Amino acid sequence: MYHRSLHPSALALAICGTALAAPADGQKTVAPVVSKITADGDLIDPGLNRDSCSSSLWSTNKILWVCRDTQQVLADGTIGPNSVVNSALFSTLPTPLNDPQQLLLHSPESFGHVFYAMEPDECGQGLCEDGICYPGLCSDGSRWVGWPDTGPVVTFRGLLGVVNAYAFITQQHLNGLSVLNTTGYELYHVTSGINLEGNTLPSTKQHVDLLWNSTQIGYGSAASVVHDGFAYLYGATPNRKLAVARAALIGLVPSLEDHSVYEYYVHGTWTHTAPVSTDPTIGTIYYSPKWESFVSIGGDGFPDANFLISTAPKAEGPWSAPLQFYSGSVGNGSLGAYSAVAHPGLTDGTGDYIFLTWTKTHPDVSGRDVYEQPLVRVDWE
């Protein structure tokens, strides 16, 4: 079984690599204070064991979850030996604070469905066993992974369940947990047509191969925010800084497929020339109307689940010093805790509260890791 867990959070990268400049005159200073914490149980999907799920608000009262390695839970309760490289499923919004209930995830697809398909040069056919193929698995024992670090960027929501979105996925070749090479970043077009029943997963298609190559920053692979007519896309650099690009959302159904719509924040200004170099990560950035600020939430890294928060008056910063505001429990499996994620799409959009998840593991009776993803609501003063 393979895990992805050892990358630092987007917040840690942003803070460790960026000077903590004081806000300019007229810019709001925010000091988040926790008011209340409510545990809502674990994310549950009966029959499947999913790792490190991120989320996007898809349509009214519907959340799209995208997850990394996904395994079967066998009839005896143990975990199957093979992993599907990524998967997707739906949930409703969480229940109200006065009636907290466990959030049940549901997928219309059976085990074996890959949401972001692998390409032929990524061992796309994979290896097959018992009638199920595992794309990305290579005959030499290595594997290619299409692990999502964040949910799709939604650029349009229409009537009757119509949605247009994009996902930025890292092309990465592994041997065990060792990275053999990262060849670039792919852009997937994620769409839902008229969906009256609401139980059909979106379709995905690799729309641009190597949108960013291996020498460029993987904008959108770390985090994204849609605000004031722009999609702000974040990627991480090797010297542990967080870089941001933006794409103007033009037309009825805005597209992110053309390099010409992108601008990059470099040396204090927006430019159409892309800088170079990146390293993948995980974390969440969103806009808070409550604080009139951009908010970055992430963890301090494996093997803990300590959540930190930082704010900025603009998408490009400057970011405040990180504040630890919550510590999640750690499992007793092989990997402790990792993948600290915030889920603004699960909220009402006011910024009054946020939902958090992280992944921890515990062994089943055969010694294989079982993924647990607690769901916690944090209310702010």
Secondary structure, DSSP 8 states (H G I E B T S, - for coil): --------BHHHHHHHHS------TT-------EEEEEEEEE-B-TTEEE-S-EEEEEETTEEEEEESSEEEB-TTS-B-S--BS-EEEEE-----TTS----B-B-SS-TT--SS---GGGTSS-EEETTEEETTB-TTS-EEE---SS--EEEEE-GGG-EEEEEEEEEEEEETTEEEEEEEEEEEEEEE---SSS----EEEEEEEEEEETTB--TTSSEEEEETTEEEEEEE-TTS-EEEEEEE--SSS-----GGGEEEEETTEEESS--B-----B-EEEEETTTTEEEEEEE--TT--EEEEEEESSTT------EEEEE----SSTT-EEEEEE-GGGS-SSSSEEEEEEEEEEE-TTS-EEEE-EEEEEEE-
